[in-house]
Amino acid sequence: MEYFLREIEGKQAHDPLFMNNYNKSSSSSSSFSSSSSSTVWVHGPVIVGAGPSGLAAAACLRDKSVPSVILERSNCIASPWQLKTYDRLRLHLPKQFCELPFMGFPSHFPNYPSKQQFVQYLENYAESFGIRPRFNETVQHAEFDGKLGLWRVKSVDKVGKTTEYMCRWLIVATGENAEAVVPDIEGVEEFGAPIKHTSLYKSGEEFRGKRVLVVGCGNSGMEVCLDLCNHNATPSLVVRDTVHVLPREMLGKSTFGLSMWLLKWLPMRLVDRFLLMVSWLLLGDTSHLGLDRPRLGPLELKNLSGKTPVLDVGTLAKIKGGDIKVRPAIKRLKRHTVEFVDGRTENYDAIILATGYKSNVPYWLKEEDMFSKKDGYPRRPFPNGRKGRNGLYAVGFTKKGLLGASMDAKRIAEDIEQCWETGANHRTTLAPSHLPQPNS
Ligand SMILES: Cc1cc2nc3c(=O)[nH]c(=O)nc-3n(C[C@H](O)[C@H](O)[C@H](O)COP(=O)(O)OP(=O)(O)OC[C@H]3O[C@@H](n4cnc5c(N)ncnc54)[C@H](O)[C@@H]3O)c2cc1C
């Protein structure tokens, strides 16, 4: 190990970016050896993902004078927001609950900023903290090298060039929504009309005058239905599971804010009862519309399973008015036809899958302890899921939105700062000037 570091130090003296082809001399595991790949030593943590979580982690580290490098697979920050969301999207929660550490939203932004405003906020955030991610670098493999005591993080760029980053700390910030979930539906190949996931849906404009089946009744599915109505399409909504629909605002306050406030004084079950009672007064009995409520209350369910209640922004009125039809699960598809499990068949011109997203961590992180292979989330529940072994961290996997990500980012930076200060040998062997585009 000591020999290895000395060798790095010697090479570094002649290479400001400190990128090498040293594979032959290192004792690397076979999965990493590639004659064309370059190697980069990172002085500080590598953060995978330049969404809000990755940016928050980099800013908190910078606040502690710890440099970091962010690797991002797309060509921009917050790529899901910029590239994979519909035009009418706004933050679901009021802006004060969506701030990243050290920087609030501008006061002239509305209570629920549009996605363009949120992206603008994130761009300003990155700029303010000097965060410059390395774009178009998809992390395909990351593994701890026990012999070196370092993480080896391998990325590939658009032209297929691979780079291996060596670092002492690895922060996973690839998000809970990294890959679209597309269900297997019998007869998909027979349907013969567009079927697209919400990550590809932009606006109802392209469906004007068409019959569209939206599958999934979370916040996205509900909002896409409303958008389709507003563009004179005729949507139906597949509702397979029970769902809590709550008004976005209650008693002049945001439902989320009110819940947080009540939870300071009351047990969760009581707050749930209150939320359900006010929802019933404002929205009526949703089960009459085909939207049965789960047995557990909205907050308890969120806490136990991570399932988010739908905050209604007008869809329910359209369902009540008959503009949106509620349908049960799909049995199978035929040509331009959907057969439902209750035996009914209907014709549709398109299907939108609002079937959610999943983590992609198991595909690239070769680690068994911290992350579950099954769902790609940390095994240990909040707040203990953010720290693994050998300098591995996770930010943004709490199912608690941007608030949870900010909490993670702060704690992770505090943790790494302690090791940084207590004399890791990075200071003597490697100088910050040799970093590739550090975030500091
Ligand atoms: C429609 C929608 C609305 C939401 N509204 C709110 C809200 O109002 N308030 C709230 O608190 N939360 C909200 N959330 C939840 C959550 O806060 C957001 O999804 C947020 O973007 C999560 O940030 P993140 O950085 O953890 O993940 P992401 O924003 O998903 O960013 C992860 C980044 O990692 C990159 N990446 C993934 N894999 C790799 C790889 N292998 N190599 C390199 N890069 C990779 C991705 O390209 C992406 O840029 C919403 C979510 C959705 C889907």
The ligand as an SDF file (V2000), in Angstrom:
LIG
                    3D

 53 58  0  0  0  0  0  0  0  0999 V2000
  -42.3300   13.9460  -10.3220 C   0  0  0  0  0  0  0  0  0  0  0  0
  -41.6190   14.0870   -9.0080 C   0  0  0  0  0  0  0  0  0  0  0  0
  -41.8790   15.1850   -8.1760 C   0  0  0  0  0  0  0  0  0  0  0  0
  -41.2360   15.2980   -6.9360 C   0  0  0  0  0  0  0  0  0  0  0  0
  -41.5170   16.3740   -6.1510 N   0  0  0  0  0  0  0  0  0  0  0  0
  -40.9060   16.4820   -4.9530 C   0  0  0  0  0  0  0  0  0  0  0  0
  -41.1640   17.6000   -4.0910 C   0  0  0  0  0  0  0  0  0  0  0  0
  -41.9640   18.4740   -4.4010 O   0  0  0  0  0  0  0  0  0  0  0  0
  -40.5060   17.6720   -2.9130 N   0  0  0  0  0  0  0  0  0  0  0  0
  -39.6230   16.7140   -2.5270 C   0  0  0  0  0  0  0  0  0  0  0  0
  -39.0520   16.8350   -1.4420 O   0  0  0  0  0  0  0  0  0  0  0  0
  -39.3620   15.6460   -3.3040 N   0  0  0  0  0  0  0  0  0  0  0  0
  -39.9740   15.4990   -4.4970 C   0  0  0  0  0  0  0  0  0  0  0  0
  -39.7030   14.4170   -5.2960 N   0  0  0  0  0  0  0  0  0  0  0  0
  -38.8220   13.3410   -4.7840 C   0  0  0  0  0  0  0  0  0  0  0  0
  -37.3000   13.6370   -4.8500 C   0  0  0  0  0  0  0  0  0  0  0  0
  -36.9930   14.6990   -3.9970 O   0  0  0  0  0  0  0  0  0  0  0  0
  -36.7930   13.9580   -6.2390 C   0  0  0  0  0  0  0  0  0  0  0  0
  -36.9650   12.8070   -7.0260 O   0  0  0  0  0  0  0  0  0  0  0  0
  -35.3110   14.3860   -6.2810 C   0  0  0  0  0  0  0  0  0  0  0  0
  -34.9700   14.6860   -7.6120 O   0  0  0  0  0  0  0  0  0  0  0  0
  -34.3740   13.3310   -5.7380 C   0  0  0  0  0  0  0  0  0  0  0  0
  -33.0510   13.8120   -5.8730 O   0  0  0  0  0  0  0  0  0  0  0  0
  -31.7880   12.8300   -6.0140 P   0  0  0  0  0  0  0  0  0  0  0  0
  -30.6110   13.6900   -6.2780 O   0  0  0  0  0  0  0  0  0  0  0  0
  -31.7540   11.9130   -4.8570 O   0  0  0  0  0  0  0  0  0  0  0  0
  -32.1110   11.9240   -7.2780 O   0  0  0  0  0  0  0  0  0  0  0  0
  -32.2440   12.3570   -8.8020 P   0  0  0  0  0  0  0  0  0  0  0  0
  -32.8640   13.6870   -8.9310 O   0  0  0  0  0  0  0  0  0  0  0  0
  -32.9160   11.2040   -9.4670 O   0  0  0  0  0  0  0  0  0  0  0  0
  -30.7160   12.4780   -9.3080 O   0  0  0  0  0  0  0  0  0  0  0  0
  -29.8790   11.3530   -9.4210 C   0  0  0  0  0  0  0  0  0  0  0  0
  -28.8350   11.6270  -10.4940 C   0  0  0  0  0  0  0  0  0  0  0  0
  -27.9690   10.5020  -10.5720 O   0  0  0  0  0  0  0  0  0  0  0  0
  -27.6630   10.2510  -11.9270 C   0  0  0  0  0  0  0  0  0  0  0  0
  -27.2740    8.8460  -12.0630 N   0  0  0  0  0  0  0  0  0  0  0  0
  -28.0560    7.7550  -11.9010 C   0  0  0  0  0  0  0  0  0  0  0  0
  -27.3390    6.6320  -12.0900 N   0  0  0  0  0  0  0  0  0  0  0  0
  -26.0840    7.0310  -12.4170 C   0  0  0  0  0  0  0  0  0  0  0  0
  -24.8790    6.3170  -12.7210 C   0  0  0  0  0  0  0  0  0  0  0  0
  -24.8160    4.9810  -12.7310 N   0  0  0  0  0  0  0  0  0  0  0  0
  -23.7490    7.0390  -12.9980 N   0  0  0  0  0  0  0  0  0  0  0  0
  -23.7870    8.4190  -12.9680 C   0  0  0  0  0  0  0  0  0  0  0  0
  -24.8930    9.1160  -12.6950 N   0  0  0  0  0  0  0  0  0  0  0  0
  -26.0250    8.4320  -12.3990 C   0  0  0  0  0  0  0  0  0  0  0  0
  -28.9550   10.6000  -12.6670 C   0  0  0  0  0  0  0  0  0  0  0  0
  -28.7210   10.8790  -14.0320 O   0  0  0  0  0  0  0  0  0  0  0  0
  -29.4460   11.8200  -11.8800 C   0  0  0  0  0  0  0  0  0  0  0  0
  -28.9860   13.0190  -12.4440 O   0  0  0  0  0  0  0  0  0  0  0  0
  -40.3240   14.2960   -6.5200 C   0  0  0  0  0  0  0  0  0  0  0  0
  -40.0630   13.2130   -7.3750 C   0  0  0  0  0  0  0  0  0  0  0  0
  -40.6900   13.1010   -8.6010 C   0  0  0  0  0  0  0  0  0  0  0  0
  -40.3910   11.8990   -9.4940 C   0  0  0  0  0  0  0  0  0  0  0  0
  1  2  1  0
  2  3  1  0
  2 52  2  0
  3  4  2  0
  4  5  1  0
  4 50  1  0
  5  6  2  0
  6  7  1  0
  6 13  1  0
  7  8  2  0
  7  9  1  0
  9 10  1  0
 10 11  2  0
 10 12  1  0
 12 13  2  0
 13 14  1  0
 14 15  1  0
 14 50  1  0
 15 16  1  0
 16 17  1  0
 16 18  1  0
 18 19  1  0
 18 20  1  0
 20 21  1  0
 20 22  1  0
 22 23  1  0
 23 24  1  0
 24 25  2  0
 24 26  1  0
 24 27  1  0
 27 28  1  0
 28 29  2  0
 28 30  1  0
 28 31  1  0
 31 32  1  0
 32 33  1  0
 33 34  1  0
 33 48  1  0
 34 35  1  0
 35 36  1  0
 35 46  1  0
 36 37  1  0
 36 45  1  0
 37 38  2  0
 38 39  1  0
 39 40  1  0
 39 45  2  0
 40 41  1  0
 40 42  2  0
 42 43  1  0
 43 44  2  0
 44 45  1  0
 46 47  1  0
 46 48  1  0
 48 49  1  0
 50 51  2  0
 51 52  1  0
 52 53  1  0
M  END
$$$$
